[in-house]
Amino acid sequence: MNFFVPPEMDFKKAESLYQSIKSFLGDQGHTSLSEERIYELKSYHNGKDYKYRIGENDREIHEVIVAILYEPGRELYLVCTPNRGVLRGMPILVGKDERRGLTLFD
């Protein structure tokens, strides 16, 4: 899968949006983000399986997943939707120990 950030399929526009998201997260204190481009994250939390995939709706908050970033220093995945980490608010936080699968962009 080639890198994209919904709704931008064009690489240059997607890259600009991705950098804006990283900047917004940096303002929240998430400053040491990995360069990995994550397409899908599967996790397990409180007895439930979760799958976060770029471009698909999150089943809990019913918003499209726009970006998934990793913060190695805190061992956290940051799952971003428009109202959780992109335009406002904190991202959905997933601990590394909750990860059950990871797929990167090509």
C-alpha angles and dihedrals in degrees: 000000000000118000117269139153115213126278091016116077093167108095097224094049091043091050091051092050091046091053090049090053091050090050092050090050089048089057087057091055100266094124106147103060122167121245091230113122105220120202100175137012124190119194145167122222132164093348096312133108117225131193120193114189126174110254096018129103119256108240094221104046098021097228129125117262105241102174141358117203134177127224106198096188092062095027090234134141114213113211109196130202127168093271096031109061105333109069099003143341133038122303123248105272121219120182119228089239089060093056115115099169141001133196122189128204115257 
